[in-house]
Amino acid sequence: TGNNAAALLTRLRLVMLSGDWIPVSLPDRIREQVPACRLYSLGGATEAAIWSIVYPIEQVDPQWASIPYGTPLRNQTFHILKPDFAPCPIHTTGKLFIGGAGLALGYWNDPAQTHARFVHHPQTGEPLYDTGDLGRYRPDGSIEFLGREDHQVKLRGFRIELGEIEAA
């Protein structure tokens, strides 16, 4: 019943939101229903342990375009790099790369795609996954997700190249 559901909802302690773009209005809408719960944003890629980045959602700045992507989870790394693999300074857009313990070894039976997306940092040798996403560092050290560098979209968690749809 409705009363039972409302009673259960008040006992909720933690909400984990996942996705590239979490609307800035969503955390306050959740807190209206469940004021005591803690909210976290989680993100990442299937190629790197699904969730590789976290952001505790506390105060939401109405100037934000979306909730910040966050900082790497333990034993994982996130890098925002220029085309020469130099790190991007704060507020400078670059490509997002994931590394660390959760990183896959490549794509099953797809050496061409593995070679294109799984790279080694030329200076450190660290294995990295090129997400195809763009981001930038915020002054607090967290990452802001800025979108895709290509025309790929996600539908129910599956990546789709728009060119494939056009070709079909």
C-alpha positions as CSV (number, residue, x, y, z in Angstrom):
1,T,0.0,0.0,0.0
2,G,1.0,3.6,-0.3
3,N,1.5,4.1,3.4
4,N,3.7,1.1,3.6
5,A,5.9,2.3,0.7
6,A,6.2,5.8,2.3
7,A,7.3,4.2,5.6
8,L,9.9,2.1,3.8
9,L,11.1,5.1,1.9
10,T,11.8,7.1,5.1
11,R,14.2,4.3,6.1
12,L,16.3,4.7,3.0
13,R,19.9,5.7,4.0
14,L,21.8,5.8,0.7
15,V,21.0,6.5,-2.9
16,M,23.6,5.8,-5.6
17,L,22.9,7.6,-8.9
18,S,24.8,6.6,-12.0
19,G,25.2,8.1,-15.4
20,D,27.2,10.7,-17.3
21,W,24.6,13.5,-16.8
22,I,22.8,13.7,-13.5
23,P,20.4,16.7,-13.6
24,V,21.1,19.3,-10.9
25,S,17.4,19.2,-9.8
26,L,17.4,15.4,-9.0
27,P,19.2,15.4,-5.7
28,D,16.8,18.0,-4.1
29,R,13.8,16.1,-5.5
30,I,15.1,12.9,-3.8
31,R,15.8,14.8,-0.6
32,E,12.2,16.1,-0.5
33,Q,11.0,12.5,-0.2
34,V,13.9,11.1,1.9
35,P,15.6,14.0,3.7
36,A,18.1,11.9,5.7
37,C,19.6,9.8,2.9
38,R,23.1,10.3,1.5
39,L,23.4,10.7,-2.2
40,Y,26.4,9.7,-4.4
41,S,27.0,10.0,-8.1
42,L,28.9,7.1,-9.7
43,G,30.3,6.8,-13.2
44,G,32.7,4.9,-15.3
45,A,32.8,2.4,-18.2
46,T,32.1,-1.2,-18.6
47,E,35.7,-1.6,-19.7
48,A,36.9,-0.5,-16.3
49,A,34.9,-2.1,-13.5
50,I,31.6,-0.2,-14.4
51,W,32.0,2.3,-11.6
52,S,35.4,4.1,-11.4
53,I,34.5,7.5,-10.2
54,V,32.4,8.9,-7.3
55,Y,31.0,12.2,-6.1
56,P,29.2,12.7,-2.8
57,I,26.3,15.0,-3.6
58,E,25.9,17.4,-0.8
59,Q,25.2,21.1,-1.7
60,V,24.1,21.5,-5.4
61,D,25.2,24.7,-7.0
62,P,22.3,25.9,-9.3
63,Q,25.0,27.2,-11.7
64,W,26.2,23.7,-12.5
65,A,25.1,22.1,-15.8
66,S,25.1,18.7,-14.2
67,I,26.3,17.0,-11.0
68,P,30.1,16.7,-11.0
69,Y,31.5,13.3,-12.2
70,G,33.8,13.1,-9.2
71,T,37.1,11.6,-8.2
72,P,38.5,8.1,-8.8
73,L,37.5,5.2,-6.6
74,R,40.3,3.5,-4.6
75,N,42.7,1.5,-6.9
76,Q,41.4,3.2,-10.0
77,T,42.7,6.3,-11.9
78,F,41.1,8.9,-14.0
79,H,43.1,11.2,-16.3
80,I,42.1,14.2,-18.4
81,L,44.8,14.4,-21.1
82,K,45.7,16.5,-24.1
83,P,46.4,14.8,-27.4
84,D,50.1,14.5,-26.4
85,F,49.1,12.8,-23.2
86,A,50.1,15.8,-21.1
87,P,47.7,16.4,-18.2
88,C,45.1,19.2,-18.7
89,P,45.1,22.0,-16.2
90,I,42.0,23.0,-14.3
91,H,39.1,24.2,-16.5
92,T,40.8,22.8,-19.7
93,T,38.9,20.3,-21.8
94,G,40.6,17.0,-22.5
95,K,40.0,13.3,-23.2
96,L,39.0,11.1,-20.2
97,F,41.1,8.0,-19.6
98,I,40.6,5.3,-17.0
99,G,43.3,3.2,-15.4
100,G,43.9,1.1,-12.4
101,A,42.9,-2.3,-10.9
102,G,39.5,-2.4,-12.6
103,L,40.7,-2.0,-16.1
104,A,39.8,-4.7,-18.6
105,L,42.5,-6.3,-20.8
106,G,40.7,-5.5,-24.0
107,Y,37.7,-6.5,-26.1
108,W,36.9,-10.2,-26.6
109,N,37.9,-11.2,-30.1
110,D,38.3,-7.6,-31.3
111,P,42.0,-6.8,-31.5
112,A,41.4,-3.7,-33.7
113,Q,39.0,-2.1,-31.2
114,T,41.3,-3.2,-28.3
115,H,44.3,-1.5,-30.0
116,A,42.3,1.7,-30.6
117,R,40.9,2.1,-27.1
118,F,43.3,0.4,-24.7
119,V,46.6,2.3,-24.7
120,H,49.7,2.8,-22.6
121,H,50.6,6.2,-21.3
122,P,53.8,7.1,-23.3
123,Q,55.6,8.5,-20.3
124,T,54.4,6.3,-17.4
125,G,53.6,3.1,-19.3
126,E,50.3,2.9,-17.3
127,P,47.6,0.9,-19.2
128,L,44.7,3.2,-19.9
129,Y,41.2,3.0,-21.5
130,D,40.3,5.8,-23.8
131,T,36.7,6.4,-22.9
132,G,35.9,8.7,-25.9
133,D,34.5,11.2,-23.4
134,L,35.6,14.7,-22.7
135,G,36.0,16.3,-19.3
136,R,37.8,18.9,-17.3
137,Y,39.1,19.3,-13.8
138,R,37.2,21.6,-11.4
139,P,39.2,23.6,-8.8
140,D,38.2,21.2,-6.1
141,G,40.0,18.3,-7.9
142,S,36.8,16.6,-9.1
143,I,36.1,16.0,-12.7
144,E,33.3,17.6,-14.8
145,F,31.9,15.4,-17.5
146,L,31.4,17.3,-20.8
147,G,30.1,14.7,-23.2
148,R,31.4,12.5,-26.1
149,E,34.0,13.5,-28.5
150,D,32.3,11.4,-31.2
151,H,28.7,10.8,-32.2
152,Q,28.2,7.7,-30.1
153,V,25.1,7.5,-27.9
154,K,24.0,5.1,-25.2
155,L,20.6,3.3,-25.2
156,R,19.9,1.3,-22.1
157,G,23.6,0.9,-21.4
158,F,24.5,-0.2,-24.9
159,R,26.8,2.1,-27.0
160,I,25.6,2.8,-30.5
161,E,27.3,4.6,-33.3
162,L,24.8,6.8,-35.0
163,G,26.5,6.0,-38.3
164,E,25.4,2.3,-37.9
165,I,21.8,3.5,-37.6
166,E,22.2,5.7,-40.7
167,A,23.7,2.8,-42.6
168,A,20.8,0.4,-41.7
